[in-house]
Amino acid sequence: MRTVTVVGASLSGLYAARELRAQGFDGRLVIIGDEPHNPYDRPPLSKDFLTGRADEAQLALTDPEETGDLAAEWLLGTRARGLDARGRTVLLDDGRTVPTDGVVIATGASARRLPGEALTGVHTLRTLDDARTLREELTRGHREVVVIGGGFIGAETASSCASLGHTVTVVEAAPLPLVPPLGAEMAAVCATLHRRGGAELITGVGVADLRGTTAVTGVELSDGRILPADLVIVGIGATPNTAWLDGSTLALHDGVLCDDGCVAALPQVVAVGDVARVGGSRMEHWTSATEQPRVAVANLLAGRTAETVRSVPYFWSDQYGVRIQFAGRRRDGDTVRITEGGLDDGAPAEGGFLALYERAGLTTAVLSVDRPRPFMRARRELAREEGRVASGTV
Ligand SMILES: Cc1cc2nc3c(=O)[nH]c(=O)nc-3n(C[C@H](O)[C@H](O)[C@H](O)COP(=O)(O)OP(=O)(O)OC[C@H]3O[C@@H](n4cnc5c(N)ncnc54)[C@H](O)[C@@H]3O)c2cc1C
């Protein structure tokens, strides 16, 4: 391969570029990113960056020395708008084209939006620019904040706003937030963190409308209640950025469909990170975005699927002063057993807890609240167990 083009200049795109060089690719490397910024880390955007404990310099994922070593052509502030049917030319928004032999798709996901978001004071949180604007608003005096969506981004943002002294209400349409990732039992435990952290949580009711003429003044709920608000943060999930691939011959369905080795419908095209549906599942976790590129690049350079992604899914979340960590593949019906620490009136007790999800005598997943060391041990054991199951020795 003489030219490889990485589309998406963020976490998984940068890791793919590093892997290309580490695995011996010495040809032309082009990295296309529609944001004007050098690659930066998103997790702090809803946490320490929003509260002012971290500044922009601390978000940087790379430095001039490394970018020099990568010897790549960076086309930042440039959107890819298409990939030709054979996957050999990337078309750019500004009319230029990049002929290429291989493509790494690393275009991530975008925050889902609500109708009516044109009102000032209504925000989503996905990019550095989103976080800059929101951070500035949060420093302009007391705010009545309504967070729509109780998922991880919603919960972390609510926690950051509450820690800055704002009045915070979280609205979640489901009876409990975080049930899909954690299951109902542990979701109920984590939901108590809102109350403990000084935020109100309203569940089981949707949002009917956003009130206001130019600036938002309130959120109308589907049961008719109106919550006063001068700042609304919409955290209702993310959509994979695949629109630019419409018209290519790649298979797209809630992400770029790939085999277990991140290889898309054309062998010289791989996909990684939040945009990639690898072997049937699409992760929106930092760790998957950093682990998939090694395998994807090996397969891209081999021209076939020589390796598959085998890691156990993992994510963390920091909210209301606690760290939640989860690894594994839980399914509805798994039993949950707290093996260390415990609960206090349904909430995590002082010192947190470790919980194992189990099915047919096997551990399927592990959850920790503020128990990082035993969590790491359990996570390693989980990986060993999965390895034994995959090799048929269990
Ligand atoms: C606020 C926030 C907090 C998070 N916290 C956690 C956490 O605590 N723990 C955890 O495990 N994960 C967390 N995540 C998730 C984690 O950050 C993502 O999984 C990770 O960023 C995915 O990396 P990516 O490179 O695949 O996608 P992205 O980071 O989305 O990057 C994709 C890049 O491609 C660009 N792009 C899109 N389309 C085009 C195009 N057509 N042409 C050129 N460029 C394009 C995008 O603008 C973007 O710069 C968080 C995410 C957010 C937003």
Ligand as a Chemical Component Dictionary entry (heavy atoms), coordinates in Angstrom:
data_LIG
# 
_chem_comp.id                   LIG 
_chem_comp.type                 NON-POLYMER 
_chem_comp.pdbx_formal_charge   0 
_chem_comp.three_letter_code    LIG 
# 
loop_
_chem_comp_atom.comp_id 
_chem_comp_atom.atom_id 
_chem_comp_atom.alt_atom_id 
_chem_comp_atom.type_symbol 
_chem_comp_atom.charge 
_chem_comp_atom.model_Cartn_x 
_chem_comp_atom.model_Cartn_y 
_chem_comp_atom.model_Cartn_z 
_chem_comp_atom.pdbx_ordinal 
LIG C1  C1  C 0 -18.356 14.241 26.875 1  
LIG C2  C2  C 0 -17.882 12.829 26.697 2  
LIG C3  C3  C 0 -17.448 12.107 27.805 3  
LIG C4  C4  C 0 -17.016 10.789 27.652 4  
LIG N1  N1  N 0 -16.601 10.093 28.751 5  
LIG C5  C5  C 0 -16.232 8.796  28.628 6  
LIG C6  C6  C 0 -15.835 8.043  29.762 7  
LIG O1  O1  O 0 -15.821 8.545  30.892 8  
LIG N2  N2  N 0 -15.469 6.745  29.578 9  
LIG C7  C7  C 0 -15.470 6.151  28.346 10 
LIG O2  O2  O 0 -15.157 4.949  28.238 11 
LIG N3  N3  N 0 -15.820 6.849  27.236 12 
LIG C8  C8  C 0 -16.200 8.145  27.360 13 
LIG N4  N4  N 0 -16.587 8.861  26.244 14 
LIG C9  C9  C 0 -16.576 8.191  24.930 15 
LIG C10 C10 C 0 -15.255 8.361  24.192 16 
LIG O3  O3  O 0 -14.795 9.673  24.272 17 
LIG C11 C11 C 0 -15.469 7.933  22.749 18 
LIG O4  O4  O 0 -15.713 6.550  22.763 19 
LIG C12 C12 C 0 -14.291 8.266  21.847 20 
LIG O5  O5  O 0 -14.124 9.655  21.740 21 
LIG C13 C13 C 0 -14.469 7.665  20.470 22 
LIG O6  O6  O 0 -13.406 8.056  19.654 23 
LIG P1  P1  P 0 -13.540 8.081  18.064 24 
LIG O7  O7  O 0 -12.233 8.581  17.593 25 
LIG O8  O8  O 0 -14.035 6.785  17.581 26 
LIG O9  O9  O 0 -14.707 9.123  17.771 27 
LIG P2  P2  P 0 -14.791 10.681 18.056 28 
LIG O10 O10 O 0 -14.077 10.984 19.326 29 
LIG O11 O11 O 0 -16.235 11.037 17.923 30 
LIG O12 O12 O 0 -13.975 11.341 16.859 31 
LIG C14 C14 C 0 -14.394 11.310 15.527 32 
LIG C15 C15 C 0 -13.811 12.499 14.803 33 
LIG O13 O13 O 0 -14.117 12.402 13.416 34 
LIG C16 C16 C 0 -14.615 13.650 12.980 35 
LIG N5  N5  N 0 -15.462 13.464 11.789 36 
LIG C17 C17 C 0 -16.748 13.051 11.739 37 
LIG N6  N6  N 0 -17.182 13.007 10.468 38 
LIG C18 C18 C 0 -16.151 13.422 9.686  39 
LIG C19 C19 C 0 -15.990 13.582 8.285  40 
LIG N7  N7  N 0 -16.968 13.308 7.418  41 
LIG N8  N8  N 0 -14.792 14.035 7.824  42 
LIG C20 C20 C 0 -13.767 14.304 8.696  43 
LIG N9  N9  N 0 -13.880 14.164 10.032 44 
LIG C21 C21 C 0 -15.050 13.711 10.524 45 
LIG C22 C22 C 0 -15.376 14.172 14.186 46 
LIG O14 O14 O 0 -15.635 15.565 14.122 47 
LIG C23 C23 C 0 -14.401 13.818 15.287 48 
LIG O15 O15 O 0 -13.398 14.784 15.420 49 
LIG C24 C24 C 0 -17.023 10.180 26.364 50 
LIG C25 C25 C 0 -17.478 10.919 25.258 51 
LIG C26 C26 C 0 -17.903 12.235 25.412 52 
LIG C27 C27 C 0 -18.405 13.001 24.214 53 
# 
loop_
_chem_comp_bond.comp_id 
_chem_comp_bond.atom_id_1 
_chem_comp_bond.atom_id_2 
_chem_comp_bond.value_order 
_chem_comp_bond.pdbx_ordinal 
LIG C1  C2  SING 1  
LIG C2  C3  SING 2  
LIG C2  C26 DOUB 3  
LIG C3  C4  DOUB 4  
LIG C4  N1  SING 5  
LIG C4  C24 SING 6  
LIG N1  C5  DOUB 7  
LIG C5  C6  SING 8  
LIG C5  C8  SING 9  
LIG C6  O1  DOUB 10 
LIG C6  N2  SING 11 
LIG N2  C7  SING 12 
LIG C7  O2  DOUB 13 
LIG C7  N3  SING 14 
LIG N3  C8  DOUB 15 
LIG C8  N4  SING 16 
LIG N4  C9  SING 17 
LIG N4  C24 SING 18 
LIG C9  C10 SING 19 
LIG C10 O3  SING 20 
LIG C10 C11 SING 21 
LIG C11 O4  SING 22 
LIG C11 C12 SING 23 
LIG C12 O5  SING 24 
LIG C12 C13 SING 25 
LIG C13 O6  SING 26 
LIG O6  P1  SING 27 
LIG P1  O7  DOUB 28 
LIG P1  O8  SING 29 
LIG P1  O9  SING 30 
LIG O9  P2  SING 31 
LIG P2  O10 DOUB 32 
LIG P2  O11 SING 33 
LIG P2  O12 SING 34 
LIG O12 C14 SING 35 
LIG C14 C15 SING 36 
LIG C15 O13 SING 37 
LIG C15 C23 SING 38 
LIG O13 C16 SING 39 
LIG C16 N5  SING 40 
LIG C16 C22 SING 41 
LIG N5  C17 SING 42 
LIG N5  C21 SING 43 
LIG C17 N6  DOUB 44 
LIG N6  C18 SING 45 
LIG C18 C19 SING 46 
LIG C18 C21 DOUB 47 
LIG C19 N7  SING 48 
LIG C19 N8  DOUB 49 
LIG N8  C20 SING 50 
LIG C20 N9  DOUB 51 
LIG N9  C21 SING 52 
LIG C22 O14 SING 53 
LIG C22 C23 SING 54 
LIG C23 O15 SING 55 
LIG C24 C25 DOUB 56 
LIG C25 C26 SING 57 
LIG C26 C27 SING 58 
# 
